[in-house]
């Protein structure tokens, strides 16, 4: 089981399920609300918590409550260590999502503000 990052998205395989996690502001806000920030979310992943990794999957895949109900059991069944290893790169990408998209999108040109002449 490995995660693949493509165009800023991360595909995570959990048993028979496959989730596409997108780096959105909505996902960041859901994760921050649950953990108090992205750093505490990484700490939760570091503790190999089924609930932590499941919540990040819920947020990143924008799952409804009904869709999310089987995720913790699937994470447990697939092995929390294996699933966590797939989710960590997604959370790291959330720390600076514009860089992840710029690197992943073919033909993408980074736009920067020109510094004013001093």
C-alpha positions as CSV (number, residue, x, y, z in Angstrom):
1,X,0.0,0.0,0.0
2,X,1.5,3.3,-1.1
3,X,0.0,6.7,-1.5
4,X,0.4,8.5,-4.8
5,X,0.4,12.3,-5.0
6,X,-0.9,13.7,-8.3
7,X,-1.8,17.3,-9.1
8,X,-1.8,18.1,-5.4
9,X,-4.1,15.1,-4.6
10,X,-3.1,12.0,-2.6
11,X,-4.7,8.7,-3.2
12,X,-4.9,6.5,-0.1
13,X,-5.7,2.8,-0.3
14,X,-7.4,1.4,2.8
15,X,-8.3,-2.3,2.4
16,X,-10.9,-2.4,-0.4
17,X,-11.4,1.4,-0.3
18,X,-9.5,4.1,-2.2
19,X,-9.8,7.7,-1.1
20,X,-8.6,10.8,-3.0
21,X,-7.5,13.4,-0.5
22,X,-7.5,17.0,-1.8
23,X,-5.5,19.9,-0.4
24,X,-8.4,22.3,0.2
25,X,-9.0,25.0,2.7
26,X,-12.1,23.2,3.8
27,X,-10.0,20.1,4.7
28,X,-7.5,22.2,6.6
29,X,-10.2,23.8,8.6
30,X,-11.8,20.4,9.5
31,X,-8.4,19.1,10.5
32,X,-7.6,22.2,12.5
33,X,-10.9,22.1,14.3
34,X,-10.4,18.5,15.3
35,X,-6.7,18.7,16.3
36,X,-6.0,22.4,16.9
37,X,-3.7,22.8,14.0
38,X,-1.7,20.8,11.4
39,X,1.2,20.2,13.7
40,X,-1.0,18.5,16.3
41,X,-2.5,16.5,13.4
42,X,0.9,15.2,12.5
43,X,1.4,14.4,16.2
44,X,-1.8,12.4,16.1
45,X,-0.5,10.5,13.1
46,X,2.8,9.9,14.9
47,X,0.9,8.2,17.7
48,X,-0.6,5.8,15.2
49,X,-4.2,6.7,16.2
50,X,-6.9,5.0,14.2
51,X,-9.2,8.0,15.0
52,X,-6.6,10.6,13.9
53,X,-5.9,9.0,10.6
54,X,-9.6,8.3,10.0
55,X,-10.5,12.0,10.7
56,X,-7.8,13.2,8.2
57,X,-9.2,10.9,5.6
58,X,-12.8,12.2,6.3
59,X,-11.6,15.7,5.9
60,X,-9.3,15.3,2.9
61,X,-11.8,13.2,0.9
62,X,-14.7,15.4,2.0
63,X,-16.8,12.5,3.2
64,X,-20.3,12.8,4.6
65,X,-21.0,11.2,8.1
66,X,-22.6,8.3,6.4
67,X,-19.7,7.7,4.0
68,X,-17.2,8.0,6.8
69,X,-18.8,5.5,9.2
70,X,-16.8,2.5,7.9
71,X,-13.4,4.2,7.7
72,X,-12.1,3.5,11.2
73,X,-12.9,-0.2,10.9
74,X,-11.2,-0.2,7.4
75,X,-8.1,1.6,8.8
76,X,-7.9,-0.9,11.7
77,X,-8.3,-3.8,9.3
78,X,-5.7,-2.5,6.9
79,X,-3.2,-1.7,9.6
80,X,-3.0,1.7,11.1
81,X,0.7,1.9,10.5
82,X,0.3,1.2,6.8
83,X,-2.5,3.7,6.4
84,X,-0.7,6.4,8.4
85,X,2.3,6.1,6.2
86,X,0.1,7.0,3.2
87,X,-1.6,10.0,5.0
88,X,1.5,11.7,6.4
89,X,2.6,13.1,2.9
90,X,-0.9,14.6,2.5
91,X,-0.8,16.5,5.8
92,X,2.8,17.7,5.0
93,X,1.5,18.9,1.6
94,X,-1.2,20.9,3.5
95,X,1.5,22.9,5.2
96,X,2.3,24.5,1.8
97,X,-0.2,23.3,-0.8
98,X,0.8,25.8,-3.5
99,X,4.2,24.2,-3.7
100,X,2.7,20.7,-4.1
101,X,0.4,21.8,-6.9
102,X,3.2,23.7,-8.7
103,X,5.5,20.7,-8.6
104,X,2.8,18.2,-9.7
105,X,1.0,20.0,-12.5
106,X,2.7,19.7,-15.9
107,X,3.3,22.9,-17.6
108,X,2.5,24.9,-14.5
109,X,4.3,28.2,-14.1
110,X,4.8,29.6,-10.6
111,X,3.6,33.1,-10.3
112,X,5.4,35.4,-7.9
113,X,5.0,39.0,-7.1
114,X,7.7,41.2,-8.5
115,X,9.6,43.1,-5.9
116,X,9.3,46.8,-6.1
117,X,12.5,48.5,-7.1
118,X,14.1,50.2,-4.1
